[in-house]
Every structure is written in C-alpha cells, then in structure tokens.
C-alpha cells in the first residue's frame, strides 16, 4: 500500500533528524524551517508523529498476516 511506504519514509526521515539531534545536537528541521517553535517546524514534527503512529499499524497488520498463514 502506498500510504504504508510514505509513512515509513517519513518516519525514517524523522529518525535521521533525531539521530542528528542525539549525535550532533543539531536539529535539521529547526535549522531548515526557522527554529523549533516555527509553524513550519511544528507541522513537520506533527507529520512525522502521525507517520510513526501509522507505522505502528504495520506491526499489527504483519502479525495478522502471519496468523492467517498459520491457520
């Protein structure tokens, strides 16, 4: 499903941003969009959070597929 791939890509981008914060104390999103409190940054952070929530559903769907194969 295309939405799954989009959510996964966005979650990976968010993870890379968190990695840069953890390793280098550098927030790429805030740097690009004018700070953490900027509207653009907050929108990006919200989109990444929604993508992460969507990716949680991938875990449960994968489990359901394996259970269906076992039956």
C-alpha positions in Angstrom: 0.0 0.0 0.0 1.4 3.4 -1.0 0.4 5.0 2.3 2.5 2.5 4.2 5.6 3.4 2.2 5.0 7.1 2.5 4.6 6.8 6.3 7.7 4.6 6.5 9.8 7.1 4.5 8.6 10.0 6.7 9.3 8.0 9.9 12.8 7.2 8.6 13.4 10.9 7.9 12.2 11.7 11.4 14.6 9.1 12.8 17.5 10.6 11.0 16.6 14.0 12.3 16.5 12.5 15.9 19.9 10.9 15.2 21.4 14.2 14.3 20.0 15.7 17.4 21.4 12.9 19.6 24.8 12.8 17.9 25.5 16.4 17.0 22.9 18.4 18.9 21.7 19.7 15.5 18.0 19.8 14.6 17.8 19.7 10.8 14.1 20.5 10.7 14.5 23.5 13.0 17.5 24.7 11.0 15.7 24.5 7.7 12.4 26.0 8.9 13.4 28.7 11.4 13.6 27.1 14.8 11.7 24.5 16.8 8.8 26.9 17.6 8.3 28.0 14.0 5.0 26.9 12.4 6.7 25.0 9.6 8.8 23.0 12.1 5.7 22.2 14.2 3.9 21.0 11.1 6.8 18.8 10.1 7.1 17.4 13.6 3.3 16.6 13.6 3.5 14.9 10.2 6.4 12.7 11.5 4.5 11.8 14.6 1.4 10.8 12.5 3.6 8.8 10.2 5.1 7.0 13.3 1.6 6.2 14.5 0.7 4.9 11.1 3.8 2.7 11.2 2.6 1.1 14.5 -0.3 -0.3 12.5 2.2 -2.0 10.2 3.3 -4.2 13.1 -0.3 -5.4 13.8 -1.1 -6.0 10.1 2.1 -8.0 9.7 1.1 -10.1 12.7 -2.4 -10.7 11.3 -0.9 -11.9 8.0 1.4 -14.4 9.7 -1.5 -15.7 11.9 -3.6 -16.1 8.8 -0.8 -18.1 7.1 -0.5 -20.4 10.2 -4.2 -21.3 10.1 
